[in-house]
């Protein structure tokens, strides 16, 4: 089953991209490149969903 979430992406003062998922408490990550950020936020979403289901 596929789920979709809104992801907010911002650039911080040090140049890092920061992604957060408002629908999942505490679900956020950061990276230097957009491609790396997308991989990391997908992983973070999976982990947050696993924790919620426990």
Wavefront OBJ file of the C-alpha trace (Angstrom):
o trace
v 0.000 0.000 0.000
v 1.388 3.361 -1.007
v 1.021 6.426 1.182
v 1.735 10.020 0.281
v 2.930 12.779 2.609
v 3.592 16.473 2.189
v 7.263 17.258 2.717
v 8.500 20.749 3.536
v 12.020 21.527 2.332
v 13.988 24.566 3.511
v 17.611 25.673 3.266
v 19.286 26.525 6.558
v 21.900 29.200 7.257
v 24.761 26.724 6.694
v 23.478 25.703 3.256
v 21.985 22.355 4.287
v 18.617 21.293 2.933
v 16.214 20.353 5.718
v 13.116 18.226 5.079
v 10.242 17.673 7.491
v 6.912 15.853 7.343
v 4.264 17.756 9.334
v 1.907 14.751 9.475
v 4.534 12.625 11.263
v 5.731 13.983 14.605
v 9.514 14.250 14.746
v 10.028 13.192 11.127
v 12.824 15.303 9.661
v 16.310 15.048 8.193
v 18.964 17.114 6.429
v 21.491 16.761 3.620
v 23.760 18.846 1.377
v 22.183 17.706 -1.934
v 18.560 17.391 -3.013
v 18.985 13.777 -4.178
v 20.496 12.736 -0.860
v 17.758 14.615 1.002
v 15.015 12.729 -0.856
v 16.621 9.373 -0.020
v 16.983 10.340 3.625
v 13.431 11.655 4.049
v 12.000 8.500 2.481
v 13.976 6.455 5.003
v 12.873 8.733 7.853
v 9.218 8.359 6.821
v 9.522 4.569 6.841
v 11.083 4.629 10.309
v 8.456 7.017 11.687
v 5.666 4.817 10.336
v 7.243 1.709 11.876
v 7.436 3.437 15.251
v 3.802 4.596 15.017
v 2.660 1.043 14.247
v 4.377 -0.458 17.318
l 1 2 3 4 5 6 7 8 9 10 11 12 13 14 15 16 17 18 19 20 21 22 23 24 25 26 27 28 29 30 31 32 33 34 35 36 37 38 39 40 41 42 43 44 45 46 47 48 49 50 51 52 53 54
